[in-house]
């Protein structure tokens, strides 16, 4: 019984340590906007029985605002992790300290008492992105990310479908909000620090 308590305490400690936010100084940490380029939409990939149509190449440097794992929803077979990412003003700790964030159910929500920056900046410089790892190594990296990590992701915005009629399509703009506004990103390259 004692061994189980020790193991439980160790696992709890590891969970709490890996989930803690990484502290960053005030100031914009990521200056550049994401870069998106149209590709031939006939290019396809396959993952776990899902067809993945490439819509646009995508290259983003950002700060992880929130990270959420998924195991049981329909999209989890293809996208086990969502990242709420911020760039520009939304990578600045002094701005983020004034914004409350929640993530779950494949959405990212935020609220403020007073706007630290205009609402449009919050909406256009942060996004919830559904991550589709290209391989097991990328998946392990994605699952290890936590709020405060800085990341550089390269891959493709995609549309996912299967024979049973499941369809999930990426947003192709950073200015939309609400349902359907999330990016669905096939991740081929990931660096984090």
N, CA and C atoms as an extended XYZ file, in Angstrom:
579
Properties=species:S:1:pos:R:3:atomname:S:1:resname:S:1:resid:I:1 pbc="F F F"
N         0.829       -1.199        0.000 N   UNK     1
C         0.000        0.000        0.000 CA  UNK     1
C         0.870        1.258        0.000 C   UNK     1
N         1.928        1.210        0.800 N   UNK     2
C         2.821        2.370        0.881 CA  UNK     2
C         3.470        2.663       -0.476 C   UNK     2
N         3.840        1.587       -1.192 N   UNK     3
C         4.458        1.765       -2.508 CA  UNK     3
C         3.497        2.468       -3.468 C   UNK     3
N         2.218        2.101       -3.392 N   UNK     4
C         1.219        2.750       -4.254 CA  UNK     4
C         1.093        4.232       -3.935 C   UNK     4
N         1.150        4.589       -2.661 N   UNK     5
C         1.090        6.000       -2.280 CA  UNK     5
C         2.300        6.765       -2.795 C   UNK     5
N         3.472        6.160       -2.703 N   UNK     6
C         4.704        6.799       -3.194 CA  UNK     6
C         4.628        6.980       -4.708 C   UNK     6
N         4.218        5.928       -5.409 N   UNK     7
C         4.085        6.018       -6.869 CA  UNK     7
C         3.059        7.076       -7.241 C   UNK     7
N         1.915        7.102       -6.551 N   UNK     8
C         0.884        8.112       -6.811 CA  UNK     8
C         1.405        9.518       -6.585 C   UNK     8
N         2.164        9.720       -5.508 N   UNK     9
C         2.728       11.045       -5.225 CA  UNK     9
C         3.725       11.458       -6.303 C   UNK     9
N         4.566       10.511       -6.744 N   UNK    10
C         5.532       10.816       -7.809 CA  UNK    10
C         4.834       11.183       -9.117 C   UNK    10
N         3.831       10.398       -9.487 N   UNK    11
C         3.093       10.689      -10.722 CA  UNK    11
C         2.390       12.036      -10.643 C   UNK    11
N         1.806       12.345       -9.483 N   UNK    12
C         1.161       13.650       -9.302 CA  UNK    12
C         2.181       14.773       -9.440 C   UNK    12
N         3.361       14.588       -8.842 N   UNK    13
C         4.418       15.599       -8.946 CA  UNK    13
C         4.870       15.819      -10.375 C   UNK    13
N         5.063       14.718      -11.111 N   UNK    14
C         5.456       14.840      -12.521 CA  UNK    14
C         4.373       15.561      -13.303 C   UNK    14
N         3.095       15.196      -13.076 N   UNK    15
C         1.989       15.848      -13.789 CA  UNK    15
C         1.965       17.345      -13.498 C   UNK    15
N         2.070       17.706      -12.225 N   UNK    16
C         2.020       19.127      -11.862 CA  UNK    16
C         3.216       19.881      -12.415 C   UNK    16
N         4.391       19.265      -12.416 N   UNK    17
C         5.576       19.936      -12.942 CA  UNK    17
C         5.456       20.144      -14.449 C   UNK    17
N         5.043       19.112      -15.194 N   UNK    18
C         4.985       19.231      -16.643 CA  UNK    18
C         3.854       20.138      -17.099 C   UNK    18
N         2.838       20.359      -16.267 N   UNK    19
C         1.724       21.214      -16.654 CA  UNK    19
C         1.904       22.672      -16.271 C   UNK    19
N         2.959       22.968      -15.526 N   UNK    20
C         3.170       24.339      -15.068 CA  UNK    20
C         3.554       25.250      -16.223 C   UNK    20
N         3.110       26.496      -16.123 N   UNK    21
C         3.427       27.477      -17.148 CA  UNK    21
C         4.885       27.907      -17.035 C   UNK    21
N         5.508       28.098      -18.182 N   UNK    22
C         6.880       28.588      -18.234 CA  UNK    22
C         6.829       30.106      -18.147 C   UNK    22
N         7.530       30.657      -17.205 N   UNK    23
C         7.545       32.107      -17.010 CA  UNK    23
C         8.365       32.778      -18.114 C   UNK    23
N         7.838       33.863      -18.642 N   UNK    24
C         8.529       34.635      -19.687 CA  UNK    24
C         8.502       36.104      -19.304 C   UNK    24
N         9.512       36.879      -19.706 N   UNK    25
C         9.533       38.310      -19.379 CA  UNK    25
C         8.490       39.084      -20.182 C   UNK    25
N         8.187       40.287      -19.711 N   UNK    26
C         7.273       41.176      -20.449 CA  UNK    26
C         7.926       41.575      -21.762 C   UNK    26
N         7.084       41.875      -22.733 N   UNK    27
C         7.551       42.276      -24.056 CA  UNK    27
C         7.123       41.260      -25.101 C   UNK    27
N         6.998       41.718      -26.326 N   UNK    28
C         6.594       40.844      -27.434 CA  UNK    28
C         7.718       39.851      -27.700 C   UNK    28
N         7.400       38.569      -27.604 N   UNK    29
C         8.398       37.514      -27.799 CA  UNK    29
C         8.413       36.980      -29.224 C   UNK    29
N         7.313       37.150      -29.950 N   UNK    30
C         7.220       36.692      -31.338 CA  UNK    30
C         6.692       37.841      -32.172 C   UNK    30
N         7.548       38.407      -33.000 N   UNK    31
C         7.178       39.568      -33.807 CA  UNK    31
C         6.379       39.198      -35.059 C   UNK    31
N         6.779       38.130      -35.733 N   UNK    32
C         6.252       37.844      -37.062 CA  UNK    32
C         4.879       37.173      -37.044 C   UNK    32
N         4.092       37.486      -38.065 N   UNK    33
C         2.803       36.843      -38.280 CA  UNK    33
C         3.023       35.477      -38.938 C   UNK    33
N         2.071       34.557      -38.804 N   UNK    34
C         2.179       33.279      -39.517 CA  UNK    34
C         2.240       33.509      -41.029 C   UNK    34
N         2.939       32.610      -41.718 N   UNK    35
C         3.071       32.689      -43.176 CA  UNK    35
C         2.303       31.520      -43.787 C   UNK    35
N         1.404       31.845      -44.694 N   UNK    36
C         0.543       30.844      -45.336 CA  UNK    36
C         0.638       31.013      -46.839 C   UNK    36
N         0.784       29.893      -47.545 N   UNK    37
C         0.832       29.930      -49.009 CA  UNK    37
C        -0.054       28.824      -49.573 C   UNK    37
N        -0.795       29.154      -50.603 N   UNK    38
C        -1.687       28.191      -51.245 CA  UNK    38
C        -0.873       27.067      -51.878 C   UNK    38
N        -1.418       25.855      -51.837 N   UNK    39
C        -0.785       24.698      -52.487 CA  UNK    39
C        -1.811       24.016      -53.371 C   UNK    39
N        -1.356       23.095      -54.181 N   UNK    40
C        -2.237       22.302      -55.034 CA  UNK    40
C        -3.151       21.468      -54.137 C   UNK    40
N        -4.451       21.745      -54.168 N   UNK    41
C        -5.403       21.094      -53.264 CA  UNK    41
C        -5.616       19.613      -53.590 C   UNK    41
N        -5.015       19.118      -54.654 N   UNK    42
C        -5.138       17.694      -54.978 CA  UNK    42
C        -4.132       16.843      -54.206 C   UNK    42
N        -3.199       17.492      -53.497 N   UNK    43
C        -2.222       16.752      -52.712 CA  UNK    43
C        -2.894       16.179      -51.475 C   UNK    43
N        -2.712       14.878      -51.237 N   UNK    44
C        -3.371       14.235      -50.096 CA  UNK    44
C        -2.383       13.371      -49.310 C   UNK    44
N        -2.709       13.173      -48.064 N   UNK    45
C        -1.969       12.291      -47.163 CA  UNK    45
C        -2.975       11.357      -46.513 C   UNK    45
N        -2.483       10.380      -45.759 N   UNK    46
C        -3.363        9.466      -45.051 CA  UNK    46
C        -2.843        9.290      -43.633 C   UNK    46
N        -3.778        9.266      -42.666 N   UNK    47
C        -3.402        9.007      -41.270 CA  UNK    47
C        -4.552        8.263      -40.593 C   UNK    47
N        -4.269        7.090      -40.098 N   UNK    48
C        -5.244        6.293      -39.348 CA  UNK    48
C        -6.574        6.125      -40.081 C   UNK    48
N        -6.528        5.965      -41.398 N   UNK    49
C        -7.750        5.771      -42.172 CA  UNK    49
C        -8.454        7.060      -42.564 C   UNK    49
N        -7.863        8.195      -42.257 N   UNK    50
C        -8.428        9.498      -42.629 CA  UNK    50
C        -7.660       10.048      -43.833 C   UNK    50
N        -8.389       10.630      -44.767 N   UNK    51
C        -7.764       11.295      -45.903 CA  UNK    51
C        -7.514       12.748      -45.514 C   UNK    51
N        -6.324       13.222      -45.791 N   UNK    52
C        -5.937       14.580      -45.424 CA  UNK    52
C        -5.579       15.339      -46.691 C   UNK    52
N        -6.398       16.344      -47.027 N   UNK    53
C        -6.156       17.180      -48.207 CA  UNK    53
C        -5.408       18.431      -47.785 C   UNK    53
N        -4.296       18.702      -48.441 N   UNK    54
C        -3.500       19.880      -48.132 CA  UNK    54
C        -4.130       21.112      -48.771 C   UNK    54
N        -4.335       22.160      -47.970 N   UNK    55
C        -4.960       23.400      -48.454 CA  UNK    55
C        -3.953       24.528      -48.611 C   UNK    55
N        -3.011       24.637      -47.670 N   UNK    56
C        -2.034       25.726      -47.704 CA  UNK    56
C        -0.835       25.341      -46.855 C   UNK    56
N         0.361       25.744      -47.282 N   UNK    57
C         1.513       25.556      -46.403 CA  UNK    57
C         1.400       26.576      -45.282 C   UNK    57
N         1.968       26.244      -44.126 N   UNK    58
C         1.804       27.099      -42.952 CA  UNK    58
C         3.077       27.054      -42.129 C   UNK    58
N         3.557       28.228      -41.754 N   UNK    59
C         4.775       28.374      -40.961 CA  UNK    59
C         4.469       29.398      -39.877 C   UNK    59
N         4.566       28.978      -38.612 N   UNK    60
C         4.214       29.871      -37.512 CA  UNK    60
C         5.232       29.785      -36.385 C   UNK    60
N         5.600       30.937      -35.894 N   UNK    61
C         6.343       31.069      -34.639 CA  UNK    61
C         5.344       31.687      -33.670 C   UNK    61
N         5.240       31.120      -32.466 N   UNK    62
C         4.214       31.588      -31.533 CA  UNK    62
C         4.562       31.181      -30.108 C   UNK    62
N         3.802       31.738      -29.194 N   UNK    63
C         3.866       31.363      -27.788 CA  UNK    63
C         2.662       30.472      -27.492 C   UNK    63
N         2.878       29.394      -26.756 N   UNK    64
C         1.777       28.544      -26.345 CA  UNK    64
C         1.051       29.249      -25.199 C   UNK    64
N        -0.212       29.571      -25.430 N   UNK    65
C        -1.057       30.199      -24.409 CA  UNK    65
C        -1.734       29.119      -23.570 C   UNK    65
N        -2.165       28.052      -24.227 N   UNK    66
C        -2.806       26.917      -23.549 CA  UNK    66
C        -2.596       25.675      -24.413 C   UNK    66
N        -2.635       24.510      -23.766 N   UNK    67
C        -2.494       23.237      -24.472 CA  UNK    67
C        -3.480       22.247      -23.872 C   UNK    67
N        -4.117       21.481      -24.738 N   UNK    68
C        -5.123       20.517      -24.278 CA  UNK    68
C        -4.970       19.228      -25.082 C   UNK    68
N        -4.934       18.096      -24.381 N   UNK    69
C        -4.884       16.790      -25.032 CA  UNK    69
C        -6.295       16.245      -25.195 C   UNK    69
N        -6.472       15.445      -26.252 N   UNK    70
C        -7.755       14.791      -26.502 CA  UNK    70
C        -7.516       13.307      -26.746 C   UNK    70
N        -8.363       12.485      -26.140 N   UNK    71
C        -8.218       11.034      -26.273 CA  UNK    71
C        -9.492       10.364      -26.788 C   UNK    71
N       -10.642       10.975      -26.512 N   UNK    72
C       -11.893       10.250      -26.722 CA  UNK    72
C       -12.833       10.868      -27.755 C   UNK    72
N       -12.633       12.114      -28.167 N   UNK    73
C       -13.539       12.680      -29.169 CA  UNK    73
C       -13.189       12.120      -30.540 C   UNK    73
N       -14.043       12.355      -31.494 N   UNK    74
C       -13.870       11.762      -32.821 CA  UNK    74
C       -12.579       12.209      -33.505 C   UNK    74
N       -12.172       13.425      -33.269 N   UNK    75
C       -10.962       13.942      -33.900 CA  UNK    75
C        -9.669       13.460      -33.268 C   UNK    75
N        -9.731       12.840      -32.073 N   UNK    76
C        -8.523       12.448      -31.347 CA  UNK    76
C        -7.676       11.429      -32.101 C   UNK    76
N        -8.283       10.623      -32.959 N   UNK    77
C        -7.513        9.644      -33.737 CA  UNK    77
C        -6.541       10.312      -34.696 C   UNK    77
N        -6.851       11.527      -35.037 N   UNK    78
C        -6.022       12.264      -35.983 CA  UNK    78
C        -5.306       13.439      -35.308 C   UNK    78
N        -5.966       14.089      -34.372 N   UNK    79
C        -5.429       15.279      -33.705 CA  UNK    79
C        -5.526       15.125      -32.182 C   UNK    79
N        -4.446       14.635      -31.557 N   UNK    80
C        -4.499       14.392      -30.116 CA  UNK    80
C        -4.234       15.620      -29.250 C   UNK    80
N        -3.849       16.733      -29.857 N   UNK    81
C        -3.484       17.935      -29.099 CA  UNK    81
C        -4.010       19.182      -29.793 C   UNK    81
N        -4.562       20.102      -28.991 N   UNK    82
C        -4.877       21.458      -29.459 CA  UNK    82
C        -3.943       22.416      -28.750 C   UNK    82
N        -3.463       23.407      -29.482 N   UNK    83
C        -2.663       24.471      -28.897 CA  UNK    83
C        -3.359       25.798      -29.154 C   UNK    83
N        -3.543       26.595      -28.103 N   UNK    84
C        -3.939       27.991      -28.282 CA  UNK    84
C        -2.618       28.746      -28.390 C   UNK    84
N        -2.401       29.391      -29.527 N   UNK    85
C        -1.131       30.055      -29.816 CA  UNK    85
C        -1.325       31.558      -29.934 C   UNK    85
N        -0.299       32.304      -29.538 N   UNK    86
C        -0.338       33.754      -29.653 CA  UNK    86
C         0.949       34.281      -30.258 C   UNK    86
N         0.834       35.339      -31.038 N   UNK    87
C         1.989       36.009      -31.646 CA  UNK    87
C         1.746       37.504      -31.551 C   UNK    87
N         2.773       38.300      -31.854 N   UNK    88
C         2.642       39.749      -31.693 CA  UNK    88
C         2.307       40.062      -30.247 C   UNK    88
N         1.362       40.967      -30.030 N   UNK    89
C         0.973       41.369      -28.677 CA  UNK    89
C         0.514       40.184      -27.836 C   UNK    89
N         0.004       39.140      -28.466 N   UNK    90
C        -0.478       37.979      -27.723 CA  UNK    90
C         0.650       37.012      -27.338 C   UNK    90
N         1.905       37.435      -27.524 N   UNK    91
C         3.040       36.674      -26.998 CA  UNK    91
C         3.685       37.419      -25.830 C   UNK    91
N         3.111       38.560      -25.459 N   UNK    92
C         3.640       39.435      -24.411 CA  UNK    92
C         3.046       39.054      -23.052 C   UNK    92
N         3.901       38.702      -22.105 N   UNK    93
C         3.434       38.305      -20.765 CA  UNK    93
C         2.604       39.383      -20.093 C   UNK    93
N         2.951       40.652      -20.298 N   UNK    94
C         2.198       41.724      -19.638 CA  UNK    94
C         0.780       41.831      -20.193 C   UNK    94
N         0.572       41.457      -21.431 N   UNK    95
C        -0.777       41.413      -22.022 CA  UNK    95
C        -1.503       40.159      -21.542 C   UNK    95
N        -0.846       39.017      -21.625 N   UNK    96
C        -1.488       37.746      -21.268 CA  UNK    96
C        -1.882       37.682      -19.801 C   UNK    96
N        -1.161       38.384      -18.930 N   UNK    97
C        -1.513       38.403      -17.506 CA  UNK    97
C        -2.879       39.048      -17.271 C   UNK    97
N        -3.369       39.812      -18.224 N   UNK    98
C        -4.643       40.511      -18.073 CA  UNK    98
C        -5.790       39.814      -18.811 C   UNK    98
N        -5.501       38.634      -19.361 N   UNK    99
C        -6.500       37.880      -20.123 CA  UNK    99
C        -6.672       36.509      -19.477 C   UNK    99
N        -7.912       36.155      -19.153 N   UNK   100
C        -8.207       34.815      -18.646 CA  UNK   100
C        -8.504       33.913      -19.839 C   UNK   100
N        -7.982       32.690      -19.787 N   UNK   101
C        -8.081       31.770      -20.918 CA  UNK   101
C        -8.618       30.431      -20.447 C   UNK   101
N        -9.463       29.820      -21.263 N   UNK   102
C        -9.924       28.449      -21.028 CA  UNK   102
C        -9.859       27.707      -22.354 C   UNK   102
N        -9.553       26.437      -22.272 N   UNK   103
C        -9.479       25.610      -23.466 CA  UNK   103
C       -10.131       24.276      -23.160 C   UNK   103
N       -10.944       23.768      -24.071 N   UNK   104
C       -11.600       22.476      -23.910 CA  UNK   104
C       -12.693       22.327      -24.944 C   UNK   104
N       -13.078       21.091      -25.208 N   UNK   105
C       -14.115       20.852      -26.206 CA  UNK   105
C       -13.725       21.357      -27.580 C   UNK   105
N       -12.412       21.342      -27.841 N   UNK   106
C       -11.844       21.800      -29.120 CA  UNK   106
C       -12.024       23.300      -29.349 C   UNK   106
N       -12.185       24.062      -28.265 N   UNK   107
C       -12.291       25.514      -28.391 CA  UNK   107
C       -11.311       26.204      -27.447 C   UNK   107
N       -11.083       27.460      -27.709 N   UNK   108
C       -10.255       28.326      -26.883 CA  UNK   108
C       -11.097       29.561      -26.612 C   UNK   108
N       -11.284       29.878      -25.336 N   UNK   109
C       -12.089       31.039      -24.953 CA  UNK   109
C       -11.226       31.979      -24.123 C   UNK   109
N       -11.546       33.245      -24.174 N   UNK   110
C       -10.831       34.231      -23.367 CA  UNK   110
C       -11.804       35.286      -22.889 C   UNK   110
N       -11.460       35.957      -21.802 N   UNK   111
C       -12.264       37.067      -21.307 CA  UNK   111
C       -11.353       38.007      -20.528 C   UNK   111
N       -11.783       39.262      -20.437 N   UNK   112
C       -10.991       40.302      -19.772 CA  UNK   112
C       -11.916       41.182      -18.932 C   UNK   112
N       -11.337       41.820      -17.918 N   UNK   113
C       -12.056       42.872      -17.198 CA  UNK   113
C       -11.902       44.173      -17.964 C   UNK   113
N       -10.685       44.455      -18.380 N   UNK   114
C       -10.356       45.622      -19.202 CA  UNK   114
C        -9.413       45.159      -20.303 C   UNK   114
N        -9.631       45.640      -21.504 N   UNK   115
C        -8.798       45.216      -22.623 CA  UNK   115
C        -7.381       45.783      -22.500 C   UNK   115
N        -6.350       44.912      -22.444 N   UNK   116
C        -4.972       45.397      -22.420 CA  UNK   116
C        -4.514       45.856      -23.805 C   UNK   116
N        -5.152       45.327      -24.838 N   UNK   117
C        -4.945       45.707      -26.238 CA  UNK   117
C        -6.327       45.674      -26.885 C   UNK   117
N        -6.503       46.286      -28.046 N   UNK   118
C        -7.827       46.222      -28.689 CA  UNK   118
C        -8.287       44.781      -28.928 C   UNK   118
N        -9.585       44.573      -28.840 N   UNK   119
C       -10.174       43.239      -29.022 CA  UNK   119
C        -9.725       42.595      -30.334 C   UNK   119
N        -9.658       43.380      -31.393 N   UNK   120
C        -9.260       42.818      -32.690 CA  UNK   120
C        -7.837       42.253      -32.653 C   UNK   120
N        -6.971       42.814      -31.837 N   UNK   121
C        -5.608       42.282      -31.708 CA  UNK   121
C        -5.660       40.905      -31.044 C   UNK   121
N        -6.463       40.766      -30.004 N   UNK   122
C        -6.608       39.462      -29.341 CA  UNK   122
C        -7.145       38.441      -30.345 C   UNK   122
N        -8.147       38.831      -31.119 N   UNK   123
C        -8.790       37.917      -32.064 CA  UNK   123
C        -7.908       37.557      -33.255 C   UNK   123
N        -7.082       38.487      -33.710 N   UNK   124
C        -6.285       38.232      -34.916 CA  UNK   124
C        -4.849       37.798      -34.628 C   UNK   124
N        -4.450       37.814      -33.349 N   UNK   125
C        -3.085       37.430      -32.992 CA  UNK   125
C        -3.058       36.238      -32.028 C   UNK   125
N        -4.157       35.506      -31.978 N   UNK   126
C        -4.196       34.251      -31.239 CA  UNK   126
C        -5.209       33.344      -31.922 C   UNK   126
N        -4.999       32.042      -31.752 N   UNK   127
C        -5.902       31.081      -32.390 CA  UNK   127
C        -5.783       29.729      -31.712 C   UNK   127
N        -6.871       28.982      -31.736 N   UNK   128
C        -6.848       27.588      -31.319 CA  UNK   128
C        -6.515       26.766      -32.554 C   UNK   128
N        -5.504       25.910      -32.429 N   UNK   129
C        -5.076       25.110      -33.575 CA  UNK   129
C        -5.072       23.641      -33.199 C   UNK   129
N        -5.747       22.838      -34.024 N   UNK   130
C        -5.807       21.390      -33.852 CA  UNK   130
C        -4.569       20.803      -34.533 C   UNK   130
N        -3.722       20.125      -33.764 N   UNK   131
C        -2.456       19.616      -34.269 CA  UNK   131
C        -2.575       18.169      -34.745 C   UNK   131
N        -2.129       17.924      -35.974 N   UNK   132
C        -2.063       16.577      -36.528 CA  UNK   132
C        -0.586       16.246      -36.708 C   UNK   132
N        -0.019       15.419      -35.835 N   UNK   133
C         1.410       15.116      -35.958 CA  UNK   133
C         1.700       14.232      -37.168 C   UNK   133
N         2.750       14.573      -37.900 N   UNK   134
C         3.130       13.787      -39.077 CA  UNK   134
C         3.741       12.448      -38.691 C   UNK   134
N         4.299       12.346      -37.463 N   UNK   135
C         4.900       11.088      -37.018 CA  UNK   135
C         4.887       11.026      -35.491 C   UNK   135
N         5.350        9.899      -34.964 N   UNK   136
C         5.325        9.679      -33.515 CA  UNK   136
C         6.221       10.657      -32.757 C   UNK   136
N         7.354       11.022      -33.337 N   UNK   137
C         8.257       11.971      -32.691 CA  UNK   137
C         7.607       13.341      -32.529 C   UNK   137
N         6.938       13.815      -33.580 N   UNK   138
C         6.227       15.093      -33.512 CA  UNK   138
C         5.106       14.998      -32.477 C   UNK   138
N         4.415       13.858      -32.435 N   UNK   139
C         3.331       13.691      -31.457 CA  UNK   139
C         3.863       13.791      -30.025 C   UNK   139
N         4.993       13.149      -29.757 N   UNK   140
C         5.580       13.243      -28.412 CA  UNK   140
C         5.945       14.686      -28.083 C   UNK   140
N         6.514       15.395      -29.043 N   UNK   141
C         6.862       16.800      -28.820 CA  UNK   141
C         5.624       17.639      -28.531 C   UNK   141
N         4.570       17.450      -29.318 N   UNK   142
C         3.336       18.204      -29.117 CA  UNK   142
C         2.758       17.949      -27.729 C   UNK   142
N         2.774       16.703      -27.302 N   UNK   143
C         2.213       16.355      -25.999 CA  UNK   143
C         3.042       16.894      -24.839 C   UNK   143
N         4.295       17.251      -25.097 N   UNK   144
C         5.152       17.766      -24.026 CA  UNK   144
C         5.048       19.289      -23.868 C   UNK   144
N         4.389       19.970      -24.787 N   UNK   145
C         4.314       21.431      -24.736 CA  UNK   145
C         3.414       21.897      -23.601 C   UNK   145
N         3.749       23.048      -23.070 N   UNK   146
C         2.942       23.647      -21.999 CA  UNK   146
C         2.898       25.157      -22.186 C   UNK   146
N         1.954       25.821      -21.527 N   UNK   147
C         1.855       27.281      -21.656 CA  UNK   147
C         3.198       27.942      -21.351 C   UNK   147
N         3.539       28.905      -22.177 N   UNK   148
C         4.804       29.608      -22.035 CA  UNK   148
C         5.867       29.122      -22.998 C   UNK   148
N         5.733       27.888      -23.518 N   UNK   149
C         6.689       27.435      -24.531 CA  UNK   149
C         6.628       28.365      -25.736 C   UNK   149
N         7.752       28.595      -26.352 N   UNK   150
C         7.808       29.250      -27.653 CA  UNK   150
C         8.016       28.140      -28.670 C   UNK   150
N         7.300       28.218      -29.793 N   UNK   151
C         7.346       27.151      -30.786 CA  UNK   151
C         7.532       27.713      -32.183 C   UNK   151
N         8.105       26.873      -33.034 N   UNK   152
C         8.155       27.131      -34.474 CA  UNK   152
C         7.616       25.872      -35.137 C   UNK   152
N         6.436       26.005      -35.746 N   UNK   153
C         5.752       24.889      -36.387 CA  UNK   153
C         5.714       25.113      -37.895 C   UNK   153
N         5.986       24.047      -38.647 N   UNK   154
C         5.861       24.087      -40.104 CA  UNK   154
C         5.031       22.903      -40.550 C   UNK   154
N         4.188       23.132      -41.543 N   UNK   155
C         3.369       22.054      -42.072 CA  UNK   155
C         2.332       22.588      -43.032 C   UNK   155
N         1.106       22.061      -42.915 N   UNK   156
C         0.031       22.406      -43.844 CA  UNK   156
C        -1.291       22.567      -43.118 C   UNK   156
N        -2.059       23.558      -43.525 N   UNK   157
C        -3.459       23.643      -43.131 CA  UNK   157
C        -4.193       22.647      -44.006 C   UNK   157
N        -5.110       21.885      -43.397 N   UNK   158
C        -5.676       20.738      -44.104 CA  UNK   158
C        -7.180       20.606      -43.901 C   UNK   158
N        -7.741       19.723      -44.713 N   UNK   159
C        -9.107       19.233      -44.522 CA  UNK   159
C        -9.015       17.730      -44.328 C   UNK   159
N        -9.701       17.219      -43.311 N   UNK   160
C        -9.664       15.795      -42.973 CA  UNK   160
C       -11.037       15.192      -43.238 C   UNK   160
N       -11.061       13.989      -43.814 N   UNK   161
C       -12.331       13.294      -44.034 CA  UNK   161
C       -12.093       11.790      -43.952 C   UNK   161
N       -13.198       11.039      -43.809 N   UNK   162
C       -13.097        9.581      -43.868 CA  UNK   162
C       -14.315        9.015      -44.588 C   UNK   162
N       -14.324        7.717      -44.776 N   UNK   163
C       -15.390        7.054      -45.539 CA  UNK   163
C       -16.742        7.109      -44.844 C   UNK   163
N       -16.749        7.315      -43.519 N   UNK   164
C       -18.003        7.371      -42.768 CA  UNK   164
C       -18.661        8.751      -42.823 C   UNK   164
N       -18.064        9.687      -43.553 N   UNK   165
C       -18.669       11.010      -43.698 CA  UNK   165
C       -18.117       12.073      -42.760 C   UNK   165
N       -17.142       11.720      -41.939 N   UNK   166
C       -16.501       12.703      -41.057 CA  UNK   166
C       -15.761       13.725      -41.912 C   UNK   166
N       -15.949       15.016      -41.595 N   UNK   167
C       -15.268       16.083      -42.336 CA  UNK   167
C       -14.885       17.178      -41.351 C   UNK   167
N       -13.633       17.637      -41.451 N   UNK   168
C       -13.085       18.646      -40.548 CA  UNK   168
C       -12.158       19.513      -41.372 C   UNK   168
N       -12.478       20.794      -41.489 N   UNK   169
C       -11.718       21.677      -42.387 CA  UNK   169
C       -11.105       22.844      -41.625 C   UNK   169
N        -9.867       23.140      -41.960 N   UNK   170
C        -9.151       24.245      -41.342 CA  UNK   170
C        -9.681       25.588      -41.799 C   UNK   170
N        -9.626       26.535      -40.878 N   UNK   171
C        -9.793       27.934      -41.268 CA  UNK   171
C        -8.576       28.313      -42.113 C   UNK   171
N        -8.762       29.235      -43.010 N   UNK   172
C        -7.652       29.706      -43.840 CA  UNK   172
C        -7.367       31.192      -43.614 C   UNK   172
N        -7.876       31.740      -42.504 N   UNK   173
C        -7.635       33.144      -42.181 CA  UNK   173
C        -7.435       33.289      -40.681 C   UNK   173
N        -6.721       34.290      -40.259 N   UNK   174
C        -6.534       34.532      -38.823 CA  UNK   174
C        -7.559       35.528      -38.289 C   UNK   174
N        -8.442       36.039      -39.117 N   UNK   175
C        -9.375       37.083      -38.683 CA  UNK   175
C       -10.766       36.570      -38.325 C   UNK   175
N       -11.015       35.273      -38.479 N   UNK   176
C       -12.330       34.751      -38.142 CA  UNK   176
C       -12.381       34.350      -36.665 C   UNK   176
N       -13.601       34.251      -36.137 N   UNK   177
C       -13.805       33.848      -34.743 CA  UNK   177
C       -14.992       32.896      -34.685 C   UNK   177
N       -15.122       32.191      -33.561 N   UNK   178
C       -16.272       31.312      -33.370 CA  UNK   178
C       -16.096       29.958      -34.023 C   UNK   178
N       -17.208       29.233      -34.160 N   UNK   179
C       -17.189       27.887      -34.726 CA  UNK   179
C       -16.586       27.899      -36.124 C   UNK   179
N       -15.683       26.965      -36.389 N   UNK   180
C       -15.046       26.864      -37.706 CA  UNK   180
C       -13.842       27.768      -37.874 C   UNK   180
N       -13.471       28.523      -36.845 N   UNK   181
C       -12.367       29.467      -36.966 CA  UNK   181
C       -11.006       28.866      -36.612 C   UNK   181
N       -10.983       27.617      -36.153 N   UNK   182
C        -9.719       26.995      -35.751 CA  UNK   182
C        -8.934       26.508      -36.968 C   UNK   182
N        -7.625       26.527      -36.801 N   UNK   183
C        -6.757       25.962      -37.826 CA  UNK   183
C        -6.553       24.478      -37.531 C   UNK   183
N        -6.512       23.694      -38.574 N   UNK   184
C        -6.250       22.259      -38.503 CA  UNK   184
C        -4.909       22.065      -39.192 C   UNK   184
N        -3.860       21.787      -38.388 N   UNK   185
C        -2.481       21.858      -38.881 CA  UNK   185
C        -1.796       20.501      -38.878 C   UNK   185
N        -1.411       20.044      -40.083 N   UNK   186
C        -0.553       18.875      -40.239 CA  UNK   186
C         0.856       19.359      -39.919 C   UNK   186
N         1.450       18.854      -38.823 N   UNK   187
C         2.740       19.347      -38.345 CA  UNK   187
C         3.854       18.427      -38.816 C   UNK   187
N         4.730       18.982      -39.670 N   UNK   188
C         5.880       18.233      -40.166 CA  UNK   188
C         7.166       18.569      -39.431 C   UNK   188
N         7.202       19.755      -38.827 N   UNK   189
C         8.398       20.214      -38.142 CA  UNK   189
C         7.993       21.006      -36.917 C   UNK   189
N         8.686       20.753      -35.783 N   UNK   190
C         8.379       21.441      -34.535 CA  UNK   190
C         9.668       21.682      -33.767 C   UNK   190
N         9.916       22.945      -33.445 N   UNK   191
C        11.007       23.298      -32.535 CA  UNK   191
C        10.352       24.051      -31.384 C   UNK   191
N        10.833       23.808      -30.169 N   UNK   192
C        10.274       24.516      -29.005 CA  UNK   192
C        11.392       24.859      -28.041 C   UNK   192
N        11.162       25.932      -27.305 N   UNK   193
C        12.114       26.353      -26.287 CA  UNK   193
C        11.386       27.115      -25.208 C   UNK   193
